[in-house]
Amino acid sequence: MTKIAHIADTHLGYRQYGLIEREEDFYEAFRNIIDDIIKQDVDYVIHAGDLFEHSKPPIKALLEAQRGFEKLKEHNIPIYAIAGNHDMMQRSKTTIPQELFSNDNFHILSTKNYSVVLDDDIYLAGLPFLGREYQKTVAKRLMKIQEESEKYPYRILMLHGSIEKYFEIEPEFTLDMIPAGFNYYAMGHIHQKKEDRFKGGILSYPGSTERKSKAEAKEYNDGRTKGYSLITIDHVNDEIDYQFRHVKLKRKFILRNIDYPKLDISLNKLHDEILDIIDENQSNLPVVILNIRHGNFERSEVSEKIHEKLDDITLNIRIEYNPIDDMTDDIESYEEMNLEPEYFIRQRLTQELGSEEIATLGINLYKNLPENIDEAFLIAEDFFKEQYQIDENK
């Protein structure tokens, strides 16, 4: 049996919202993953890029990485790593921070030294992050890697970047670039956890080890946890097992939509909820992200009220404002009227565009474009004739 832990996007040194506490959270997530890897009696660790947030990490980040790697070395667990885009400087021919740890237990896979054989029959290859402008060069190297890998029964490919199947906006890799025939594709760069059957093997983006954005916080709250991937190769039975190891994060992100007419009630409930989750030392104060909506209000007044109520029991408060001036204070009355979503869309478009006629045009076009482009064309034509009094006979 060979156990390989696959981690990525640890972003050590990231100070979210400028807070030392959030920087420490990223270190703690890294430490917890290292400890869990050791408990799982892992044979190798592969890191698929973005070990650090910056190419010149703060001393604290370097020390945390060093302590983690020394722990692994004490348990005879070698590390193989590639550089991600955050690890690399914009200038060419510059070193990456991972080189500070390079020794007989920490190995860097690069464009020149891109492969290694583990346990005599596992071919591991990896390439650092290279932008879309290098796609032809990367494609050639991947073809060479595929040729070299064919004589080994088990093959792992480690890359940092997005694949067009999973990330359509300017991906680093097209589907054609990624060679088939690998048992496991160890990916980094995308912070959302993704697992898929891919070209005959298993593809895994384990995701970032901590939450770097509101979207990641929401996904974590919805059950998409953080952690690392663990693969087990059974050489006797010729089987490969994959599992995701969940590592719990101590600090909560609380995301709430609050209707302005119910602001006081909502803040009182939120205050009590937070008191129930924080510990005696207040070491796990939550980050709170509020979206204040539905009402005509002064932002400064709302902000003052929120901070007065929650500042002492939160680490950080982020406030978004989405007022709608033409809505009444009683939101429930709209629900009782059972109005269709189109009503609210029309109201908002009219407010933004300053014209109910143009808002109606937008809604009608939206309804017809997907299935009836000819009808949509006629709607637009009639609108312009009416608005600009176009006479077909002239």
Buried (B, 14 or more C-beta within 10 A) or exposed (E): EBBBBBBBBBBBBBBBEEEEBBBBBBBBBBBBBBEBBBEBEBBBBBBBBBBBBBBEBBEBBBEBBEEBBEBBBEEEBBBBBBBBBBBBEEEEEEEBBBEEBEEEBBBBBBBEEBBBEBEEBBBBBBBBBBEEEBBEEBBEBBEEBBEBBEEBEBBBBBBBBBBBBBBEEEBBBEEEBBBEEBBBBBBBBBBEBBBBEBBEBBBBBBBBBBBBEBEBBBBBEEEEBBBBBBBBBEBEEEEBEBEBBEBEBEBBBBBBEBBBBBBEEBBEEBBEBBEEEBEEEEEBBBBBBBBBBBBEBEEEEBBEBBEEBBEEBBBBBEBEBEBBEEBEEEBEEBEEEEEEEEEEBBBEBBEEEEEEEBBBBBBBBEBBEEEEEEBBEEBBEEBEEEEEEEEEEE
